[in-house]
Amino acid sequence: MTHEAQNGVLIGATRKSFTVSDLARRLGAAIEGPDSIVVDGLNALDLAGPTDISFIGSDSYAARWVESKAVAAAVTLGVEVPGHDAAHRALLRVPNADLALAELLTLFAPVVAPATPGIHPDATIDPTALIDPTATIGARVTVGAGTQIGARTILETGVNIAEDVVVGDDCTIRAGVVIRERCVLGHRVSIHPNSVIGSDGFGYRPDGRGGMQKLVHIGIVEIHDDVEIGACSTIDRAKFGKTVIGAHTKIDNLVQIGHNVRIGRCCVLASQTGLAGTVVLEDYCQLGAKAGVADHRHVGKGARIAAMTGISKDVEAGAELVGAPAADRRQFWLMQAALRKLPELIKTVARLEHENRRRDADSSSK
C-alpha cells in the first residue's frame, strides 16, 4: 500500500495509518521501541493483528503482551510489561491508557462524509417552524408548528419532532427518534435511534367506579448541553414543571426516566436503569445496569450504585451501594462472605444438636 502524508496522517487505500512517532506526539507519550513503525488499526490485545495498536492499563493485561500480535500499545505509566521486545515493537507510555484509548478511537474512526445542509424533499416541515439554513433534515422527518432547529443540527431519517420544540446547535438526532411537544434541547445533544423524549409519565389513580383515571402530564423535558442518550431510551415529560437532564450526563440504551426526575451534570446511567417519578440525582452519580430507584428518592452527589441495585431510601453523597435492598458496598460483601459459609454452618449446628440429644439421652438413661 502506498501512503501520502496529510496533516500528520498517512492516508492509505482503505485504512488510516500513523507512525508510532505521530501517535506519541498526539498522546503525549514516551516511546519504548522503534518510532518509525506504521500502525493502521486499533484492537484488543487478543484480537490485534501485526499492524495494530492496542492498550494496556493493568498488570493483568500487561501479562498478555508477549502473546499478542499487536505491534504497539499505549501503556499506563507504572505498569510493567514483561517480555517486551523493544527492537521490533513499541510501547507508548501515557498517564492513563483508558484516556489514551479515547484519543486513539477518535484517530482511527472511519471518515464519515459531512452532512449536507438542507431539507430533504420527503420531509414534512410546518411553515411556522424555524430551521437554521445550516441544519440537515433527512427523509421522512416531521417537524411541527413553532419548532426551532439550531445551526448545524442533524435530523436523520424518520425523526418526528412535535410542536413548539426547541433543539439547539450542533445536535445529532438519529433515525426514528420522537421528541414530543414543548421539550427543550440544549447544544451538542446526541440522541440515538428510536428514543422518545417527552412521552406522558406513568400516572393513574383508581376512579372510584372500578376503573383508572389517567393523570394528564402538562410539563416538559429539558435536556442541557452535551448530553448523550442511547438507543430506545425514554424520558417522560413532567406532570407539571420539568423533567431535567443536566449537562454532560450520559445515558445508555434502554433506560427509563420517569416524570419530574431531575438529573445533575456528569451523571452516568447504564443500560436498563429505571428512575421512578420525581427522583433526584445530584451531580456525578453513577448507576450500573438494571439499577432501580423508587419514586421520590434523593441520591446525593457522587454516589455510585452497582448493577441490579434497588434503591428504596435516600442515598448520601459519595455512597457506594450494592444489592436489593441496597446496602453499603463493604457491608454487602461481608454479608455475601457470611452467606457462603452458611451451608457448612448449618451442618455444624445439626451435628452439635445431634450430639446434645445423644448426651441428653445418655444422661436420662443413667
C-alpha angles and dihedrals in degrees: 000000000000119000133205120202113236123167091335092310126110106222115210133178098272111356138048113248132198134178117237089247090055091050092047091054092049093047097039088237136158113229127229104189138013114344095200096067112124115227120194105168147035127220146141117285095255094046101039121116129215094276097043132102120218136180136245121197103161143030091256091059091042089060089062095056095090092057095042121099092212114125094210141013138193106232130193112243112261096028110120116221110204119212097015112170102212092181094065108015134047135223118199109207111214134168092245125012093201092058090044088053090057089056093045092051089054092048095049097040112123114261109258120204110247117254116262111232116234143071120287112235090236093058120104112220123177110235091237094055116107111223118182109234091235092057122104117225115189134209119298093009115150122206119184134219118296094007119143124212117193134224119298092358116149124215109189128208117311099006111157117205118179131210126311095005120151118211116182132218126300095011123151116210110185129215119301098010116149121207113185132213123313097355117147127217124188127214126304094012115160121200120182126218124307099001119144123219119192104011116153118284119245102262128147136147131193107264096210091244099082095274140085128261115217115225109224113228111217100171130091143232117250117195117190129214124302096011118150121201122191130226122295095007123141131211113188123218118247122266083232128343118015144323100214132202112191127227119285093009114147121211122191130217121293097019121151119209116184132217120297093008113154117205120186129220125295096012121151122211117185127211120304094011112152127204117189123215121304095007114155122210114187122213123304098014119155123205122188126219117301093007112153130202121196122229121284093015121142119214115198128230116291096006116158117211117191125225116286092012118149116216115200099154136046115281125223121233113275094013120151110209134184135178140019112307089030120249135178109281095241093045091048094055091046088055091048091051089051091049091055088058093050099091092054090044091053090052091049093050091048091051093049092048090051091050091049092051090051092050091049091049092049091049094050092049093057 
